[in-house]
């Protein structure tokens, strides 16, 4: 059973920074796909950033240049560095991992950005 534990969320003023972490109970090297999604108030869940085992990344246009995704397979952790945060970044952020058979989701963590 894979368990994902997210941390690092909280409240911050616009322009501030936060770093989210997603710790896996199993070796993250087995997960070809890793990333972060978010769901804002009254919105559908959307992709924020993805990273492969080779380090290739994809970002949503809304966060390009501000967010950086990374993974440390030695620590079984995926990170999301968020800079220059905006009120529209307010959402519940979910960690996502995918191996050869299925998707795994974290429980979600709140990020609130005030203007």
C-alpha positions as CSV (number, residue, x, y, z in Angstrom):
1,X,0.0,0.0,0.0
2,X,1.5,3.3,-1.1
3,X,1.0,6.2,1.2
4,X,1.7,9.8,0.3
5,X,2.1,12.5,2.9
6,X,2.1,16.1,1.9
7,X,3.5,19.0,4.0
8,X,4.6,22.6,3.6
9,X,1.3,24.2,2.9
10,X,-0.1,27.2,4.8
11,X,-1.0,30.9,4.4
12,X,1.2,33.5,2.9
13,X,0.9,37.0,1.5
14,X,1.0,37.6,-2.3
15,X,4.6,37.6,-3.5
16,X,5.6,35.1,-0.9
17,X,7.0,31.6,-1.2
18,X,6.2,28.1,0.0
19,X,7.7,24.7,-0.7
20,X,5.4,21.7,-0.7
21,X,6.8,18.2,-0.1
22,X,5.3,14.8,-0.8
23,X,6.8,11.9,1.0
24,X,6.1,8.4,-0.3
25,X,6.1,5.3,1.8
26,X,7.8,3.4,-1.0
27,X,10.7,4.1,-3.3
28,X,9.7,6.8,-5.7
29,X,11.9,5.5,-8.4
30,X,9.2,3.0,-9.3
31,X,6.9,6.0,-10.3
32,X,7.6,7.1,-13.8
33,X,5.2,10.0,-13.4
34,X,5.1,12.4,-10.5
35,X,3.5,15.8,-10.0
36,X,1.2,18.2,-8.4
37,X,-2.4,19.1,-9.1
38,X,-4.6,21.7,-7.4
39,X,-8.2,22.5,-6.9
40,X,-9.3,26.0,-6.2
41,X,-12.6,27.1,-4.6
42,X,-15.4,26.3,-7.1
43,X,-12.9,25.0,-9.7
44,X,-12.0,21.7,-11.2
45,X,-8.8,20.0,-10.3
46,X,-6.0,21.1,-12.6
47,X,-2.4,20.0,-13.4
48,X,0.2,22.3,-11.9
49,X,3.5,20.5,-12.7
50,X,4.7,17.1,-13.7
51,X,8.1,15.5,-13.6
52,X,9.4,12.2,-15.0
53,X,12.1,9.9,-13.6
54,X,14.5,11.4,-16.2
55,X,13.8,14.8,-14.9
56,X,11.6,16.1,-17.7
57,X,9.1,18.7,-16.5
58,X,5.8,20.1,-17.7
59,X,4.2,23.2,-16.1
60,X,0.8,24.8,-16.4
61,X,1.1,28.1,-18.2
62,X,-0.2,29.9,-15.1
63,X,2.8,28.8,-13.0
64,X,5.6,28.8,-15.5
65,X,8.6,30.8,-14.2
66,X,7.2,30.9,-10.7
67,X,7.0,27.2,-9.6
68,X,9.7,24.5,-9.8
69,X,9.0,20.8,-9.4
70,X,11.7,18.4,-8.4
71,X,12.1,14.9,-7.0
72,X,14.6,13.2,-4.8
73,X,14.3,9.4,-5.3
74,X,16.9,8.8,-2.5
75,X,14.5,10.5,-0.1
76,X,11.3,9.2,-1.7
77,X,10.1,12.8,-2.0
78,X,8.6,15.1,-4.6
79,X,8.8,18.9,-4.1
80,X,7.1,21.9,-5.4
81,X,8.9,25.2,-4.9
82,X,6.4,28.0,-5.3
83,X,7.6,31.6,-5.6
84,X,5.9,34.9,-6.3
85,X,2.6,33.5,-5.1
86,X,-0.6,35.1,-6.2
87,X,-4.1,35.0,-4.7
88,X,-5.3,32.9,-7.6
89,X,-2.8,30.2,-6.5
90,X,-5.1,29.6,-3.5
91,X,-6.2,25.9,-3.6
92,X,-5.8,22.5,-2.2
93,X,-2.7,21.0,-3.7
94,X,-2.5,17.2,-4.3
95,X,0.6,15.1,-4.9
96,X,0.3,12.6,-7.7
97,X,2.4,9.6,-8.5
98,X,1.9,6.9,-11.2
99,X,3.6,3.6,-11.6
100,X,3.0,1.0,-14.4
101,X,-0.5,0.1,-13.2
102,X,-2.2,3.0,-11.4
103,X,-2.4,6.5,-10.0
104,X,-1.7,7.4,-6.4
105,X,-2.9,10.6,-4.7
106,X,-2.1,12.4,-1.5
107,X,-4.7,13.7,0.8
108,X,-4.3,17.3,-0.3
109,X,-2.8,20.3,1.5
110,X,-4.2,23.8,1.7
111,X,-2.3,26.8,0.3
112,X,-3.9,30.2,0.9
113,X,-2.5,33.4,-0.6
114,X,-3.8,36.7,0.6
115,X,-3.5,40.0,-1.3
